[in-house]
Amino acid sequence: MSIRGETVTVITRTKTGDLDAKGNDVYADTPVDVPGAVVWPRGSTEQVQRQDQVTTGLTVLLPASSPVKPTAISRMIVRGGTYEVDGNPGDWRSPFTSRRPGFEVQLTRVTG
């Protein structure tokens, strides 16, 4: 049995221009597929007072060999859903061997 993980897509934002017609910075999204990710749910909450809103959380461990490291303004596509990166990713390192197994990324998706 081999462990392969899942392929997720990291969408990074890059500033491509200084100003648009409204005076805002211009950004472009760049999607990059990252194989070998480990995904587990953090659960979800539901808000039903005056709205039907569900907030779902995931934790994703990207391998250290990932071609891209997400930032707090990145998004990720996991299992068909688009999630916002919640904060900066954690960079796991062993204090004994200096081994770096990967990056822990917290994701949040709000629907409704």
VMD Tcl script that builds the backbone (N, CA, C; Angstrom):
set m [mol new atoms 336]
animate dup $m
set s [atomselect $m all]
$s set {name element resname resid chain x y z} {
  {N N MET 1 A 0.839 -1.173 0.000}
  {CA C MET 1 A 0.000 0.000 0.000}
  {C C MET 1 A 0.886 1.239 0.000}
  {N N SER 2 A 0.615 2.166 -0.904}
  {CA C SER 2 A 1.359 3.419 -0.904}
  {C C SER 2 A 0.429 4.576 -0.553}
  {N N ILE 3 A 0.974 5.550 0.125}
  {CA C ILE 3 A 0.203 6.720 0.509}
  {C C ILE 3 A 0.488 7.820 -0.502}
  {N N ARG 4 A -0.548 8.308 -1.138}
  {CA C ARG 4 A -0.380 9.292 -2.196}
  {C C ARG 4 A -0.885 10.681 -1.824}
  {N N GLY 5 A -1.810 10.802 -0.926}
  {CA C GLY 5 A -2.400 12.087 -0.607}
  {C C GLY 5 A -3.360 12.532 -1.702}
  {N N GLU 6 A -3.774 13.762 -1.624}
  {CA C GLU 6 A -4.714 14.339 -2.581}
  {C C GLU 6 A -4.043 15.480 -3.338}
  {N N THR 7 A -4.574 15.781 -4.498}
  {CA C THR 7 A -4.113 16.952 -5.225}
  {C C THR 7 A -5.054 18.102 -4.909}
  {N N VAL 8 A -4.498 19.211 -4.449}
  {CA C VAL 8 A -5.254 20.424 -4.178}
  {C C VAL 8 A -4.699 21.526 -5.078}
  {N N THR 9 A -5.448 22.593 -5.235}
  {CA C THR 9 A -5.008 23.719 -6.054}
  {C C THR 9 A -4.830 24.939 -5.166}
  {N N VAL 10 A -3.641 25.515 -5.192}
  {CA C VAL 10 A -3.361 26.746 -4.468}
  {C C VAL 10 A -3.493 27.899 -5.451}
  {N N ILE 11 A -4.306 28.885 -5.094}
  {CA C ILE 11 A -4.507 30.058 -5.940}
  {C C ILE 11 A -3.842 31.246 -5.255}
  {N N THR 12 A -2.727 31.697 -5.825}
  {CA C THR 12 A -2.006 32.831 -5.250}
  {C C THR 12 A -2.385 34.114 -5.973}
  {N N ARG 13 A -2.348 35.216 -5.236}
  {CA C ARG 13 A -2.620 36.532 -5.816}
  {C C ARG 13 A -1.297 37.254 -5.994}
  {N N THR 14 A -1.119 37.826 -7.176}
  {CA C THR 14 A 0.091 38.567 -7.478}
  {C C THR 14 A -0.297 39.943 -7.999}
  {N N LYS 15 A 0.346 40.954 -7.465}
  {CA C LYS 15 A 0.087 42.309 -7.941}
  {C C LYS 15 A 0.649 42.448 -9.350}
  {N N THR 16 A -0.218 42.831 -10.306}
  {CA C THR 16 A 0.204 42.940 -11.701}
  {C C THR 16 A 0.176 44.372 -12.221}
  {N N GLY 17 A -0.384 45.273 -11.434}
  {CA C GLY 17 A -0.448 46.668 -11.861}
  {C C GLY 17 A -0.697 47.578 -10.684}
  {N N ASP 18 A -0.435 48.855 -10.897}
  {CA C ASP 18 A -0.576 49.797 -9.793}
  {C C ASP 18 A -2.010 50.256 -9.573}
  {N N LEU 19 A -2.698 50.651 -10.610}
  {CA C LEU 19 A -4.033 51.198 -10.402}
  {C C LEU 19 A -4.985 50.795 -11.510}
  {N N ASP 20 A -6.218 50.488 -11.102}
  {CA C ASP 20 A -7.268 50.286 -12.093}
  {C C ASP 20 A -8.048 51.592 -12.234}
  {N N ALA 21 A -9.187 51.547 -12.898}
  {CA C ALA 21 A -9.976 52.758 -13.141}
  {C C ALA 21 A -10.479 53.399 -11.850}
  {N N LYS 22 A -10.586 52.613 -10.770}
  {CA C LYS 22 A -11.066 53.139 -9.490}
  {C C LYS 22 A -9.931 53.453 -8.521}
  {N N GLY 23 A -8.682 53.331 -8.987}
  {CA C GLY 23 A -7.544 53.650 -8.139}
  {C C GLY 23 A -7.070 52.512 -7.258}
  {N N ASN 24 A -7.509 51.299 -7.528}
  {CA C ASN 24 A -7.108 50.130 -6.743}
  {C C ASN 24 A -5.955 49.400 -7.413}
  {N N ASP 25 A -5.150 48.712 -6.605}
  {CA C ASP 25 A -4.109 47.855 -7.163}
  {C C ASP 25 A -4.754 46.749 -7.999}
  {N N VAL 26 A -4.042 46.290 -9.012}
  {CA C VAL 26 A -4.539 45.248 -9.897}
  {C C VAL 26 A -3.817 43.939 -9.561}
  {N N TYR 27 A -4.591 42.868 -9.403}
  {CA C TYR 27 A -4.042 41.562 -9.051}
  {C C TYR 27 A -4.462 40.517 -10.069}
  {N N ALA 28 A -3.673 39.459 -10.177}
  {CA C ALA 28 A -4.010 38.302 -11.003}
  {C C ALA 28 A -3.920 37.051 -10.133}
  {N N ASP 29 A -4.822 36.117 -10.379}
  {CA C ASP 29 A -4.810 34.840 -9.664}
  {C C ASP 29 A -4.034 33.817 -10.481}
  {N N THR 30 A -3.166 33.065 -9.797}
  {CA C THR 30 A -2.385 32.026 -10.451}
  {C C THR 30 A -2.646 30.697 -9.747}
  {N N PRO 31 A -3.352 29.756 -10.402}
  {CA C PRO 31 A -3.593 28.447 -9.785}
  {C C PRO 31 A -2.428 27.491 -10.036}
  {N N VAL 32 A -2.050 26.748 -8.990}
  {CA C VAL 32 A -0.990 25.745 -9.096}
  {C C VAL 32 A -1.478 24.472 -8.397}
  {N N ASP 33 A -1.463 23.354 -9.107}
  {CA C ASP 33 A -1.832 22.077 -8.500}
  {C C ASP 33 A -0.694 21.559 -7.641}
  {N N VAL 34 A -1.056 21.081 -6.432}
  {CA C VAL 34 A -0.069 20.537 -5.502}
  {C C VAL 34 A -0.495 19.113 -5.146}
  {N N PRO 35 A 0.238 18.102 -5.613}
  {CA C PRO 35 A -0.087 16.718 -5.261}
  {C C PRO 35 A 0.466 16.363 -3.886}
  {N N GLY 36 A -0.081 15.305 -3.310}
  {CA C GLY 36 A 0.453 14.777 -2.063}
  {C C GLY 36 A -0.022 15.475 -0.810}
  {N N ALA 37 A -1.116 16.233 -0.886}
  {CA C ALA 37 A -1.632 16.937 0.288}
  {C C ALA 37 A -2.440 15.978 1.171}
  {N N VAL 38 A -2.433 16.261 2.449}
  {CA C VAL 38 A -3.254 15.527 3.419}
  {C C VAL 38 A -4.341 16.484 3.879}
  {N N VAL 39 A -5.601 16.032 3.835}
  {CA C VAL 39 A -6.736 16.891 4.155}
  {C C VAL 39 A -7.549 16.259 5.271}
  {N N TRP 40 A -7.913 17.066 6.278}
  {CA C TRP 40 A -8.842 16.578 7.287}
  {C C TRP 40 A -9.778 17.705 7.707}
  {N N PRO 41 A -11.027 17.366 8.041}
  {CA C PRO 41 A -12.015 18.384 8.400}
  {C C PRO 41 A -11.806 18.918 9.807}
  {N N ARG 42 A -12.160 20.194 9.989}
  {CA C ARG 42 A -12.164 20.812 11.312}
  {C C ARG 42 A -13.583 20.981 11.834}
  {N N GLY 43 A -14.548 20.659 11.005}
  {CA C GLY 43 A -15.945 20.800 11.407}
  {C C GLY 43 A -16.586 22.004 10.758}
  {N N SER 44 A -17.868 22.213 11.087}
  {CA C SER 44 A -18.579 23.339 10.520}
  {C C SER 44 A -19.566 23.891 11.535}
  {N N THR 45 A -19.971 25.133 11.310}
  {CA C THR 45 A -20.980 25.769 12.145}
  {C C THR 45 A -22.062 26.321 11.239}
  {N N GLU 46 A -23.244 26.499 11.829}
  {CA C GLU 46 A -24.377 26.963 11.048}
  {C C GLU 46 A -25.006 28.161 11.736}
  {N N GLN 47 A -25.243 29.214 10.981}
  {CA C GLN 47 A -25.911 30.411 11.470}
  {C C GLN 47 A -27.276 30.463 10.806}
  {N N VAL 48 A -28.365 30.414 11.593}
  {CA C VAL 48 A -29.693 30.377 10.995}
  {C C VAL 48 A -30.557 31.572 11.379}
  {N N GLN 49 A -30.091 32.431 12.255}
  {CA C GLN 49 A -30.873 33.598 12.639}
  {C C GLN 49 A -30.728 34.683 11.576}
  {N N ARG 50 A -31.818 34.948 10.864}
  {CA C ARG 50 A -31.882 35.945 9.797}
  {C C ARG 50 A -31.041 35.600 8.571}
  {N N GLN 51 A -30.431 34.427 8.584}
  {CA C GLN 51 A -29.626 34.021 7.431}
  {C C GLN 51 A -29.402 32.511 7.487}
  {N N ASP 52 A -29.145 31.929 6.356}
  {CA C ASP 52 A -28.741 30.526 6.298}
  {C C ASP 52 A -27.299 30.513 5.840}
  {N N GLN 53 A -26.398 30.384 6.806}
  {CA C GLN 53 A -24.975 30.474 6.506}
  {C C GLN 53 A -24.246 29.326 7.191}
  {N N VAL 54 A -23.377 28.663 6.430}
  {CA C VAL 54 A -22.591 27.565 6.973}
  {C C VAL 54 A -21.106 27.897 6.796}
  {N N THR 55 A -20.350 27.790 7.876}
  {CA C THR 55 A -18.905 27.998 7.837}
  {C C THR 55 A -18.244 26.648 8.035}
  {N N THR 56 A -17.402 26.254 7.071}
  {CA C THR 56 A -16.742 24.959 7.095}
  {C C THR 56 A -15.241 25.164 7.150}
  {N N GLY 57 A -14.568 24.374 7.992}
  {CA C GLY 57 A -13.119 24.478 8.112}
  {C C GLY 57 A -12.421 23.192 7.719}
  {N N LEU 58 A -11.270 23.337 7.087}
  {CA C LEU 58 A -10.409 22.213 6.748}
  {C C LEU 58 A -8.991 22.544 7.197}
  {N N THR 59 A -8.219 21.508 7.467}
  {CA C THR 59 A -6.787 21.648 7.667}
  {C C THR 59 A -6.116 20.855 6.552}
  {N N VAL 60 A -5.141 21.473 5.907}
  {CA C VAL 60 A -4.423 20.826 4.815}
  {C C VAL 60 A -2.939 20.852 5.137}
  {N N LEU 61 A -2.301 19.710 5.010}
  {CA C LEU 61 A -0.850 19.621 5.164}
  {C C LEU 61 A -0.255 19.463 3.768}
  {N N LEU 62 A 0.462 20.500 3.332}
  {CA C LEU 62 A 1.139 20.453 2.033}
  {C C LEU 62 A 2.545 19.925 2.225}
  {N N PRO 63 A 3.032 19.099 1.313}
  {CA C PRO 63 A 4.397 18.593 1.453}
  {C C PRO 63 A 5.416 19.725 1.351}
  {N N ALA 64 A 6.560 19.540 1.993}
  {CA C ALA 64 A 7.625 20.541 1.947}
  {C C ALA 64 A 8.092 20.792 0.524}
  {N N SER 65 A 7.902 19.814 -0.346}
  {CA C SER 65 A 8.310 19.947 -1.746}
  {C C SER 65 A 7.276 20.694 -2.590}
  {N N SER 66 A 6.268 21.248 -1.962}
  {CA C SER 66 A 5.221 21.958 -2.685}
  {C C SER 66 A 5.818 23.055 -3.563}
  {N N PRO 67 A 5.355 23.174 -4.814}
  {CA C PRO 67 A 5.906 24.198 -5.703}
  {C C PRO 67 A 5.485 25.609 -5.321}
  {N N VAL 68 A 4.520 25.742 -4.419}
  {CA C VAL 68 A 4.062 27.060 -3.989}
  {C C VAL 68 A 3.660 26.986 -2.521}
  {N N LYS 69 A 3.945 28.051 -1.787}
  {CA C LYS 69 A 3.522 28.137 -0.386}
  {C C LYS 69 A 2.425 29.191 -0.298}
  {N N PRO 70 A 1.232 28.812 0.175}
  {CA C PRO 70 A 0.149 29.784 0.251}
  {C C PRO 70 A 0.437 30.861 1.295}
  {N N THR 71 A -0.208 32.004 1.121}
  {CA C THR 71 A -0.131 33.095 2.093}
  {C C THR 71 A -1.540 33.380 2.600}
  {N N ALA 72 A -1.657 34.332 3.503}
  {CA C ALA 72 A -2.960 34.654 4.087}
  {C C ALA 72 A -3.958 35.190 3.065}
  {N N ILE 73 A -3.492 35.652 1.897}
  {CA C ILE 73 A -4.425 36.148 0.884}
  {C C ILE 73 A -4.668 35.131 -0.231}
  {N N SER 74 A -4.169 33.926 -0.042}
  {CA C SER 74 A -4.376 32.864 -1.039}
  {C C SER 74 A -5.735 32.203 -0.837}
  {N N ARG 75 A -6.138 31.464 -1.841}
  {CA C ARG 75 A -7.303 30.587 -1.763}
  {C C ARG 75 A -6.853 29.203 -2.186}
  {N N MET 76 A -7.647 28.201 -1.833}
  {CA C MET 76 A -7.334 26.834 -2.247}
  {C C MET 76 A -8.606 26.134 -2.694}
  {N N ILE 77 A -8.451 25.299 -3.716}
  {CA C ILE 77 A -9.557 24.441 -4.142}
  {C C ILE 77 A -9.257 23.051 -3.619}
  {N N VAL 78 A -10.159 22.559 -2.763}
  {CA C VAL 78 A -9.995 21.251 -2.134}
  {C C VAL 78 A -11.307 20.493 -2.290}
  {N N ARG 79 A -11.235 19.304 -2.873}
  {CA C ARG 79 A -12.404 18.437 -3.049}
  {C C ARG 79 A -13.561 19.173 -3.720}
  {N N GLY 80 A -13.231 20.040 -4.667}
  {CA C GLY 80 A -14.240 20.726 -5.455}
  {C C GLY 80 A -14.737 22.039 -4.878}
  {N N GLY 81 A -14.360 22.364 -3.650}
  {CA C GLY 81 A -14.795 23.610 -3.029}
  {C C GLY 81 A -13.657 24.608 -2.940}
  {N N THR 82 A -13.977 25.901 -3.024}
  {CA C THR 82 A -12.975 26.948 -2.906}
  {C C THR 82 A -12.992 27.492 -1.480}
  {N N TYR 83 A -11.822 27.524 -0.853}
  {CA C TYR 83 A -11.670 27.940 0.538}
  {C C TYR 83 A -10.686 29.099 0.621}
  {N N GLU 84 A -10.884 29.966 1.605}
  {CA C GLU 84 A -9.946 31.043 1.904}
  {C C GLU 84 A -8.897 30.509 2.875}
  {N N VAL 85 A -7.644 30.896 2.666}
  {CA C VAL 85 A -6.600 30.554 3.633}
  {C C VAL 85 A -6.810 31.436 4.848}
  {N N ASP 86 A -6.849 30.821 6.021}
  {CA C ASP 86 A -7.117 31.516 7.275}
  {C C ASP 86 A -5.798 31.723 8.023}
  {N N GLY 87 A -5.192 32.899 7.881}
  {CA C GLY 87 A -3.908 33.184 8.519}
  {C C GLY 87 A -2.752 32.666 7.685}
  {N N ASN 88 A -1.563 32.757 8.243}
  {CA C ASN 88 A -0.371 32.271 7.545}
  {C C ASN 88 A -0.148 30.792 7.842}
  {N N PRO 89 A 0.334 30.027 6.875}
  {CA C PRO 89 A 0.588 28.603 7.089}
  {C C PRO 89 A 1.666 28.363 8.147}
  {N N GLY 90 A 1.530 27.247 8.842}
  {CA C GLY 90 A 2.545 26.834 9.802}
  {C C GLY 90 A 3.611 26.007 9.110}
  {N N ASP 91 A 4.865 26.305 9.389}
  {CA C ASP 91 A 6.002 25.607 8.784}
  {C C ASP 91 A 6.508 24.587 9.799}
  {N N TRP 92 A 6.132 23.309 9.597}
  {CA C TRP 92 A 6.507 22.260 10.536}
  {C C TRP 92 A 7.988 21.923 10.395}
  {N N ARG 93 A 8.694 21.866 11.554}
  {CA C ARG 93 A 10.114 21.494 11.578}
  {C C ARG 93 A 10.393 20.667 12.828}
  {N N SER 94 A 11.194 19.656 12.663}
  {CA C SER 94 A 11.583 18.838 13.802}
  {C C SER 94 A 12.712 19.533 14.563}
  {N N PRO 95 A 12.594 19.662 15.890}
  {CA C PRO 95 A 13.681 20.274 16.658}
  {C C PRO 95 A 14.877 19.324 16.833}
  {N N PHE 96 A 14.690 18.068 16.486}
  {CA C PHE 96 A 15.739 17.075 16.683}
  {C C PHE 96 A 16.535 16.771 15.418}
  {N N THR 97 A 15.851 16.825 14.272}
  {CA C THR 97 A 16.520 16.420 13.029}
  {C C THR 97 A 16.529 17.518 11.965}
  {N N SER 98 A 15.853 18.637 12.217}
  {CA C SER 98 A 15.681 19.725 11.250}
  {C C SER 98 A 14.851 19.294 10.048}
  {N N ARG 99 A 14.192 18.143 10.130}
  {CA C ARG 99 A 13.324 17.674 9.050}
  {C C ARG 99 A 12.134 18.613 8.929}
  {N N ARG 100 A 11.757 18.907 7.704}
  {CA C ARG 100 A 10.621 19.779 7.429}
  {C C ARG 100 A 9.586 18.996 6.627}
  {N N PRO 101 A 8.590 18.404 7.297}
  {CA C PRO 101 A 7.626 17.577 6.576}
  {C C PRO 101 A 6.626 18.359 5.737}
  {N N GLY 102 A 6.389 19.634 6.054}
  {CA C GLY 102 A 5.446 20.380 5.231}
  {C C GLY 102 A 4.856 21.580 5.926}
  {N N PHE 103 A 3.819 22.121 5.277}
  {CA C PHE 103 A 3.143 23.320 5.751}
  {C C PHE 103 A 1.713 22.979 6.142}
  {N N GLU 104 A 1.298 23.418 7.325}
  {CA C GLU 104 A -0.081 23.238 7.763}
  {C C GLU 104 A -0.866 24.495 7.417}
  {N N VAL 105 A -1.943 24.318 6.664}
  {CA C VAL 105 A -2.744 25.442 6.198}
  {C C VAL 105 A -4.168 25.287 6.729}
  {N N GLN 106 A -4.674 26.323 7.402}
  {CA C GLN 106 A -6.050 26.330 7.891}
  {C C GLN 106 A -6.919 27.006 6.833}
  {N N LEU 107 A -8.033 26.365 6.481}
  {CA C LEU 107 A -8.920 26.880 5.441}
  {C C LEU 107 A -10.323 27.092 5.993}
  {N N THR 108 A -11.001 28.110 5.466}
  {CA C THR 108 A -12.381 28.393 5.860}
  {C C THR 108 A -13.194 28.680 4.610}
  {N N ARG 109 A -14.414 28.143 4.615}
  {CA C ARG 109 A -15.348 28.393 3.505}
  {C C ARG 109 A -16.693 28.779 4.098}
  {N N VAL 110 A -17.219 29.914 3.658}
  {CA C VAL 110 A -18.522 30.388 4.117}
  {C C VAL 110 A -19.481 30.336 2.943}
  {N N THR 111 A -20.612 29.643 3.134}
  {CA C THR 111 A -21.629 29.567 2.090}
  {C C THR 111 A -22.956 30.056 2.655}
  {N N GLY 112 A -23.772 30.597 1.778}
  {CA C GLY 112 A -25.104 31.064 2.187}
  {C C GLY 112 A -25.174 32.535 2.422}
}
mol reanalyze $m
mol bondsrecalc $m
mol representation Tube
mol addrep $m
